[in-house]
Amino acid sequence: MLSRVAENLYWIGRYVERAENVARLLEVAYHLELDAAELREESPDASPLADALSVLACRDAFQQRAGAVLEREQVLEFLTIEPVEGHSIRVMLGRARDNARASREALSADAWDQLNSLFLEMRTSRARLRLQQSPLRFLEWVKRGCALFGGLVDATLPRAEAYHFLQLGRHLERANQIGRILQFGLPRLPALEALDPGTLSAMHWSNLLKSCSAHEAYLQHAHDQIDPVGVIGFLILDEGFPRSIRFCIDRCVESVESIEDDGSPQASDARRLLGRLSSELRYLDQRDLLQRGLQPYLVGLLVTCHRIGDAVHLAYFQTT
């Protein structure tokens, strides 16, 4: 496969996953804004939309444009239908669509039609009106559209290089976003002993799970009991939940192994980094993880994800 096509597919996976994650974060933040009175009784300085901007690493960009006041409508527009800023859902889907248009031969007609239609609809006045009338319905529409694209990829593409580059981008982006949600959503505590069910409210732990689309799955796993240690272990170390960091890294390993020639004398740096991280997550106990210190571990994990992204670029996309 041409390196140009492979890179396009990888970034399609990343951009569509990022657009879906933005919609999910905004959905949870918007619900919290509606319950702002209860939230501010717990924390007077709390701002769910500000937290969403921080998770997405674009709070400074927003404030440079809109000032220090976080107006709900401005934040929603900035992160959804803004046509210029690189942090909006519209821009992410536009980049994914441009990459798909340049590599249409590698995608199925169904997957291309879904991505193209989703982006074109995002540009219309109907999308703006839908956002203004019902932000939650707009965000649900985006999530379903992105999920449908992923489902069409799974259902219509052969398990060849094209599929695995899409999956590599998709799952690496997801692992990175889950890590960022945890980094900003967990308390800055030095050790496990300080973490108990009363450290943060049950509402906070529930919303943390919802931000990762993990609320129902966790409650089934934990028999309707929200335990902070269990939440952290589930989102980082669970091998069967599709949005845990371990699950995402394992899928990245499978994709890289399928892409690379098993007979090659030397594995790429991307494969080595992913294999090392996968092994660590497989054998790490959640209590050992917490005793190390959550924040240092998450910072190291995000650094490793960025290193993997750089290694993927050097291994597969850089031409000499």
C-alpha positions as CSV (number, residue, x, y, z in Angstrom):
1,M,0.0,0.0,0.0
2,L,1.2,3.5,-0.8
3,S,2.4,5.4,2.3
4,R,0.2,8.3,1.3
5,V,-3.0,6.1,1.3
6,A,-2.0,4.4,4.5
7,E,-1.5,7.8,6.2
8,N,-4.9,9.0,4.9
9,L,-6.6,6.0,6.3
10,Y,-4.8,6.3,9.7
11,W,-6.0,9.9,10.1
12,I,-9.5,9.1,9.0
13,G,-9.7,6.7,11.9
14,R,-8.3,9.3,14.3
15,Y,-10.4,12.2,13.1
16,V,-13.7,10.4,13.2
17,E,-13.0,9.0,16.6
18,R,-12.0,12.4,17.8
19,A,-15.2,14.0,16.5
20,E,-17.3,11.3,18.3
21,N,-15.3,11.9,21.5
22,V,-15.9,15.7,21.3
23,A,-19.7,15.0,20.9
24,R,-19.7,12.7,23.9
25,L,-17.8,15.1,26.2
26,L,-20.1,18.0,25.2
27,E,-23.2,15.8,25.8
28,V,-22.1,15.1,29.4
29,A,-20.9,18.7,30.0
30,Y,-24.2,20.0,28.7
31,H,-26.2,17.8,31.1
32,L,-24.1,19.0,33.9
33,E,-24.7,22.6,32.9
34,L,-28.4,22.0,33.1
35,D,-27.8,20.8,36.7
36,A,-25.5,23.7,37.5
37,A,-27.1,24.6,40.7
38,E,-26.5,21.3,42.3
39,L,-23.0,21.1,40.8
40,R,-22.0,24.5,42.2
41,E,-23.1,23.7,45.6
42,E,-20.4,21.0,45.6
43,S,-17.8,23.1,43.9
44,P,-18.5,26.8,43.4
45,D,-15.8,27.1,40.7
46,A,-16.9,24.1,38.7
47,S,-17.5,24.6,35.0
48,P,-18.3,21.5,33.0
49,L,-17.8,23.2,29.7
50,A,-14.4,24.6,30.8
51,D,-13.4,21.0,31.8
52,A,-14.4,19.8,28.3
53,L,-12.2,22.5,26.8
54,S,-9.3,21.4,29.0
55,V,-9.7,17.7,28.1
56,L,-9.6,18.6,24.5
57,A,-6.6,20.9,25.0
58,C,-8.3,24.0,23.4
59,R,-9.2,26.2,26.4
60,D,-6.5,28.7,25.5
61,A,-7.6,28.8,21.9
62,F,-11.2,29.4,22.9
63,Q,-10.3,32.2,25.3
64,Q,-8.1,33.9,22.8
65,R,-11.1,34.1,20.5
66,A,-14.0,34.6,22.9
67,G,-12.5,36.0,26.0
68,A,-12.5,34.7,29.5
69,V,-16.3,34.3,29.9
70,L,-17.4,30.8,29.1
71,E,-20.8,31.3,27.5
72,R,-22.6,28.0,26.8
73,E,-23.7,28.8,23.3
74,Q,-20.2,30.0,22.3
75,V,-18.5,26.9,23.6
76,L,-20.9,24.7,21.8
77,E,-20.5,26.5,18.5
78,F,-16.7,26.6,18.9
79,L,-16.5,22.8,19.4
80,T,-19.2,21.7,16.9
81,I,-19.9,23.8,13.8
82,E,-17.0,26.3,13.8
83,P,-15.6,26.1,10.3
84,V,-12.1,27.4,10.9
85,E,-10.8,26.3,14.3
86,G,-9.2,22.9,14.3
87,H,-11.0,21.7,17.4
88,S,-14.5,21.5,16.1
89,I,-16.5,18.5,15.1
90,R,-17.0,20.0,11.6
91,V,-13.3,20.5,11.1
92,M,-12.5,17.0,12.2
93,L,-15.1,15.5,9.9
94,G,-13.9,17.7,7.1
95,R,-10.3,16.5,7.5
96,A,-11.5,12.9,7.6
97,R,-13.6,13.4,4.5
98,D,-10.7,15.1,2.6
99,N,-8.5,12.1,3.4
100,A,-11.2,9.7,2.4
101,R,-11.8,11.5,-0.9
102,A,-8.1,11.2,-1.7
103,S,-8.1,7.4,-1.0
104,R,-11.6,6.4,-2.1
105,E,-10.3,3.2,-3.7
106,A,-9.3,1.9,-0.2
107,L,-12.8,2.5,1.3
108,S,-16.0,0.8,0.6
109,A,-18.7,2.8,-1.2
110,D,-21.0,2.5,1.9
111,A,-18.3,3.9,4.3
112,W,-17.4,6.8,1.9
113,D,-21.1,7.7,1.4
114,Q,-21.7,7.8,5.2
115,L,-18.7,10.0,5.9
116,N,-19.3,12.3,3.0
117,S,-23.0,12.7,3.9
118,L,-22.3,13.4,7.5
119,F,-19.8,16.2,6.7
120,L,-22.0,17.8,4.0
121,E,-25.0,17.8,6.4
122,M,-22.7,19.4,9.1
123,R,-22.2,22.4,6.7
124,T,-25.8,23.1,6.2
125,S,-28.0,25.7,7.9
126,R,-30.1,22.7,9.1
127,A,-27.2,21.6,11.3
128,R,-26.9,25.0,12.9
129,L,-30.6,25.2,13.5
130,R,-30.6,21.7,15.0
131,L,-27.8,22.7,17.4
132,Q,-29.7,25.8,18.4
133,Q,-33.0,24.1,19.0
134,S,-31.7,21.0,20.8
135,P,-27.9,20.6,21.4
136,L,-28.4,17.1,22.9
137,R,-30.2,15.9,19.8
138,F,-27.5,17.4,17.6
139,L,-24.7,15.7,19.6
140,E,-26.6,12.4,19.5
141,W,-26.8,12.7,15.7
142,V,-23.1,13.3,15.5
143,K,-22.3,10.3,17.7
144,R,-24.6,8.0,15.7
145,G,-23.2,9.2,12.5
146,C,-19.6,8.5,13.5
147,A,-20.6,5.1,15.0
148,L,-22.4,4.2,11.7
149,F,-19.2,5.0,9.8
150,G,-17.2,2.7,12.1
151,G,-19.8,0.0,11.8
152,L,-19.7,0.2,8.0
153,V,-16.0,-0.1,8.0
154,D,-16.2,-3.2,10.2
155,A,-18.9,-4.7,8.0
156,T,-17.6,-3.9,4.5
157,L,-13.8,-3.8,4.5
158,P,-11.6,-6.9,4.1
159,R,-9.2,-7.4,7.0
160,A,-6.3,-6.2,5.0
161,E,-3.9,-3.2,5.4
162,A,-6.6,-0.6,4.7
163,Y,-8.8,-1.9,7.5
164,H,-5.9,-2.2,10.0
165,F,-4.6,1.4,9.3
166,L,-8.1,2.7,10.0
167,Q,-8.3,0.6,13.2
168,L,-4.8,1.7,14.3
169,G,-5.8,5.4,14.1
170,R,-9.2,4.8,15.7
171,H,-7.9,2.9,18.8
172,L,-4.8,5.0,19.4
173,E,-6.9,8.1,19.4
174,R,-9.4,6.5,21.7
175,A,-6.8,5.4,24.2
176,N,-5.3,8.9,24.2
177,Q,-8.7,10.5,24.8
178,I,-9.6,8.1,27.6
179,G,-6.3,8.9,29.2
180,R,-7.0,12.7,29.0
181,I,-10.5,12.3,30.4
182,L,-9.0,10.4,33.4
183,Q,-6.2,12.9,33.8
184,F,-8.5,15.8,34.1
185,G,-11.4,13.9,35.8
186,L,-9.6,12.2,38.7
187,P,-8.5,13.9,41.9
188,R,-4.9,14.8,42.4
189,L,-4.1,12.2,45.0
190,P,-0.7,10.7,45.9
191,A,-1.8,7.2,46.8
192,L,-4.6,4.7,47.0
193,E,-5.2,5.3,50.7
194,A,-6.5,8.8,50.0
195,L,-9.0,7.4,47.5
196,D,-12.4,6.4,48.9
197,P,-16.0,6.6,47.7
198,G,-16.4,9.9,49.5
199,T,-13.4,11.6,47.8
200,L,-15.7,12.7,44.9
201,S,-19.5,12.5,44.7
202,A,-21.3,9.6,43.1
203,M,-22.4,12.0,40.4
204,H,-18.8,12.8,39.5
205,W,-17.9,9.1,39.1
206,S,-21.0,8.5,37.1
207,N,-20.3,11.4,34.8
208,L,-16.7,10.3,34.4
209,L,-18.0,6.9,33.2
210,K,-20.5,8.5,30.9
211,S,-17.7,10.6,29.3
212,C,-16.2,7.3,28.3
213,S,-19.5,5.6,27.3
214,A,-18.8,3.2,30.1
215,H,-21.6,3.9,32.6
216,E,-23.9,1.0,31.9
217,A,-21.1,-1.4,31.1
218,Y,-19.4,-0.6,34.5
219,L,-22.6,-1.0,36.5
220,Q,-23.2,-4.4,34.9
221,H,-19.6,-5.3,35.7
222,A,-19.7,-4.0,39.3
223,H,-23.3,-5.1,40.1
224,D,-24.6,-1.5,40.3
225,Q,-22.0,-0.4,42.9
226,I,-19.7,2.5,41.9
227,D,-16.4,2.1,43.5
228,P,-13.6,4.6,42.7
229,V,-10.9,1.9,42.5
230,G,-13.1,-0.2,40.4
231,V,-13.9,2.6,38.0
232,I,-10.2,3.4,37.5
233,G,-9.4,-0.3,37.0
234,F,-12.2,-0.7,34.5
235,L,-11.3,2.2,32.3
236,I,-7.6,1.4,32.3
237,L,-7.1,-2.3,32.7
238,D,-10.3,-4.2,31.6
239,E,-9.5,-6.5,28.7
240,G,-13.1,-6.8,27.4
241,F,-14.5,-3.3,27.4
242,P,-14.0,-1.6,24.0
243,R,-13.2,1.8,25.5
244,S,-10.7,0.7,28.1
245,I,-7.1,1.7,27.5
246,R,-5.9,-1.9,27.6
247,F,-8.5,-3.0,25.0
248,C,-7.5,-0.1,22.7
249,I,-3.8,-0.8,22.9
250,D,-4.3,-4.5,22.4
251,R,-6.3,-3.7,19.2
252,C,-3.4,-1.4,18.1
253,V,-1.0,-4.3,18.6
254,E,-3.1,-6.6,16.5
255,S,-3.3,-4.0,13.7
256,V,0.4,-3.3,13.7
257,E,1.2,-7.1,13.7
258,S,-1.1,-7.5,10.7
259,I,0.4,-4.6,8.8
260,E,4.1,-5.6,9.4
261,D,5.7,-8.5,7.7
262,D,6.1,-11.2,10.3
263,G,9.2,-12.3,8.5
264,S,11.0,-9.0,8.8
265,P,14.2,-9.1,10.7
266,Q,13.4,-6.2,12.9
267,A,10.2,-4.9,14.3
268,S,9.4,-1.2,14.0
269,D,9.6,1.2,17.0
270,A,5.8,1.5,16.9
271,R,5.4,-2.3,17.3
272,R,7.9,-2.4,20.2
273,L,6.4,0.5,22.0
274,L,2.9,-0.9,21.6
275,G,4.0,-4.4,22.7
276,R,5.7,-3.0,25.8
277,L,2.7,-1.0,26.8
278,S,0.3,-3.9,26.1
279,S,2.4,-6.2,28.3
280,E,2.5,-3.7,31.1
281,L,-1.3,-3.2,31.0
282,R,-1.9,-6.9,30.9
283,Y,0.0,-7.7,34.0
284,L,-0.6,-4.6,36.0
285,D,-2.8,-4.9,39.1
286,Q,-5.1,-1.9,39.7
287,R,-4.0,-1.5,43.3
288,D,-0.3,-1.4,42.1
289,L,-1.4,1.2,39.6
290,L,-3.0,3.4,42.2
291,Q,-0.1,3.1,44.6
292,R,2.3,4.4,42.0
293,G,0.2,7.6,41.8
294,L,-2.5,8.1,39.3
295,Q,-1.5,11.4,37.8
296,P,2.2,10.4,37.2
297,Y,1.1,7.2,35.6
298,L,-1.5,8.9,33.3
299,V,1.1,11.5,32.3
300,G,3.5,8.8,31.4
301,L,0.8,6.9,29.5
302,L,-0.1,9.9,27.4
303,V,3.6,10.6,26.6
304,T,3.9,7.0,25.4
305,C,0.8,7.4,23.2
306,H,2.4,10.4,21.6
307,R,5.6,8.5,21.1
308,I,3.7,5.7,19.5
309,G,2.0,8.2,17.1
310,D,5.4,9.6,16.1
311,A,6.8,6.0,15.7
312,V,3.8,5.1,13.4
313,H,4.5,8.1,11.2
314,L,8.2,7.2,10.9
315,A,7.6,3.5,10.3
316,Y,4.8,3.7,7.7
317,F,4.3,7.2,6.3
318,Q,7.7,8.9,6.0
319,T,9.1,8.6,2.6
320,T,12.8,8.8,1.8
